[in-house]
Amino acid sequence: MLYEPGDAVVPFFVVVAGELEVVRLWAGTETLIATYGPGKFTGEVNSLSGRPAILRLRVSQPGEAIELDRQQMQALLQTDAELGEILVRAFILRRVELVAAGMGDVVLVGSTHSTGTLRIKEFLMRNGHPYSYIDLERDPDVQKLLESFHVASGEIPVVICRGQLVLRNPTNQEIADCLGFNQTVDQTQMRDVVVVGAGPAGLAAAVYGASEGLDVLVLETNAPGGQAGSSSRIENYLGFPTGITGQELADRAFTQAEKFGAQLLMAKGKRLWCDRKPNIVEVDNGARIPARAVVIATGAAYRRPQPFLLETGVPGVFAVGDVRGGSVKRVASAVGEGSIAISFVHQVLQE
Ligand SMILES: Cc1cc2nc3c(=O)[nH]c(=O)nc-3n(C[C@H](O)[C@H](O)[C@H](O)COP(=O)(O)OP(=O)(O)OC[C@H]3O[C@@H](n4cnc5c(N)ncnc54)[C@H](O)[C@@H]3O)c2cc1C
């Protein structure tokens, strides 16, 4: 066995000889997802994000493989554009297939009449996490399943993580914790920039910042993509003449940010201490993250009165995208502002 669902260390393998199998585990049975022979490589988007493995990887025919850890693989992606394109494209497509087939480590038991079920479905879908859904009213075997996990039908929605942990009507944060979304993020490490909000503005700041060598941490309460992520089709975004769904734009931007080494923490930015250097961003779990600069990209949910262009009244603290008074409510302007803010961040860091 090379790794199991839930394992935090997920190396990347290129098969030289022999064969590897990717397998999904559920209720004591295995479903074969893919086999990789000589010349093929393993991995999907979790290989970039550092989140725990969703599936099992095992040797089906002994042989030889080249193994890279996540840092080595990330360095490869950043230095070899041709290989980077092949790998990132394959990782995205593999994840899209897993999501479409519901082949993951999570089962949601719910009802179409329950708002909690809809919320959890949206959370998993918008975070691109594959799950299978069992409906209380429609699935004939649902009672047997609930009994085996000691759950009453009145307790739905229920999330079963990796066939072991049962969460009854969990919050989004509880699901994120159970799936290990934050497991590999060091919440004490000093960052060059902490970006609060992972809508188009925040993701643009993350992509530009990380690609320009900054250590970037993005905070997000819900899912990458922000309002744009919920748009069924964005028709007016530069470079996409046939339009693009908000979800696809969000997934691509998020993967791009991770490729350059930006990290995402699923947490709410609660408080900003900017009366000292470094700034401190306090999140709702109580962690206080030191940050040399801060970009606020929290969208329409939180507005500052009379913000001063991209930098707020507090030096080193920026507001980009819909969070700004007078913002124009366009993906393109949010992306532009996120990237512009990073050029100012460079100046702040030189002060
Ligand atoms: C349904 C819909 C369709 C749209 N269609 C188009 C379109 O076709 N073309 C177009 O140009 N524009 C469109 N827009 C507008 C566009 O989506 C927004 O202008 C753009 O998303 C703004 O980006 P933003 O990053 O500033 O904010 P948002 O997209 O609002 O993102 C802010 C993010 O910050 C997070 N957040 C908030 N507070 C905190 C906190 N305290 N800590 C951590 N995270 C936090 C939120 O969860 C959110 O993910 C559409 C909007 C909607 C709702």
The ligand as a Gaussian input file, in Angstrom:
#p B3LYP/6-31G(d) Opt

LIG

0 1
 C      -24.944000      34.846000      -9.435000
 C      -23.885000      35.840000      -9.833000
 C      -23.535000      35.973000     -11.159000
 C      -22.539000      36.879000     -11.553000
 N      -22.198000      36.955000     -12.869000
 C      -21.204000      37.783000     -13.266000
 C      -20.796000      37.832000     -14.636000
 O      -21.369000      37.141000     -15.489000
 N      -19.791000      38.656000     -14.954000
 C      -19.138000      39.430000     -14.040000
 O      -18.191000      40.124000     -14.396000
 N      -19.509000      39.432000     -12.727000
 C      -20.523000      38.633000     -12.316000
 N      -20.924000      38.631000     -11.002000
 C      -20.259000      39.532000     -10.056000
 C      -18.917000      38.928000      -9.619000
 O      -19.097000      37.559000      -9.262000
 C      -18.335000      39.713000      -8.431000
 O      -18.150000      41.060000      -8.822000
 C      -16.969000      39.116000      -8.032000
 O      -17.153000      37.768000      -7.608000
 C      -16.387000      39.946000      -6.883000
 O      -15.228000      39.305000      -6.487000
 P      -14.582000      39.529000      -5.028000
 O      -13.422000      38.609000      -4.958000
 O      -14.387000      40.958000      -4.777000
 O      -15.722000      39.109000      -3.956000
 P      -16.545000      37.759000      -3.765000
 O      -16.729000      37.030000      -5.055000
 O      -17.766000      38.172000      -3.011000
 O      -15.618000      36.867000      -2.814000
 C      -15.402000      37.197000      -1.464000
 C      -14.971000      35.917000      -0.727000
 O      -14.557000      36.266000       0.599000
 C      -15.035000      35.293000       1.514000
 N      -15.105000      35.942000       2.834000
 C      -15.929000      36.934000       3.233000
 N      -15.638000      37.303000       4.502000
 C      -14.599000      36.527000       4.905000
 C      -13.840000      36.444000       6.111000
 N      -14.095000      37.253000       7.145000
 N      -12.848000      35.527000       6.198000
 C      -12.573000      34.693000       5.146000
 N      -13.266000      34.733000       3.976000
 C      -14.258000      35.652000       3.854000
 C      -16.402000      34.911000       0.953000
 O      -16.814000      33.622000       1.437000
 C      -16.115000      34.915000      -0.554000
 O      -15.676000      33.639000      -1.013000
 C      -21.912000      37.709000     -10.591000
 C      -22.285000      37.596000      -9.229000
 C      -23.252000      36.669000      -8.851000
 C      -23.643000      36.551000      -7.396000

